[in-house]
């Protein structure tokens, strides 16, 4: 997978995305509100929203977006595993986003990645749910606030 305009703050267990001159903290105030499974064109997306009444919900001064989405193109695999029923917000809170080694189930993570190495994205949620996406590319799209 190639990231078109963002990077993870860490290759394993990241909760911050770096994109468009800002940090996007998808753990603290952001809620995963939409999971679009791949359509017939091989596109899928994950979308986060932040509450409007919180100052600096993304952890990046000047980032006034109400949400963001990761849009995946050329999706080859998109697996969603439900978590353990707990608090409803736990199923919407990211515990970590990681690059993962394709075909490796026992130890799929590593700290250092070469620029041409293949990986898929694993999004783990606080309720132990998991979303795994293998795609050609991913782009971060900001969702502007309409009330400013």
PyMOL commands that set and color helices and strands:
alter all, ss='L'
color gray80, all
select helices_A, chain A and resi 88-92
alter helices_A, ss='H'
color red, helices_A
select strands_A, chain A and resi 2-3+6-8+16-19+22-25+31-36+44-49+67-73+77-81+94-100+120-125+130-134+137-143
alter strands_A, ss='S'
color yellow, strands_A
deselect
rebuild
show_as cartoon
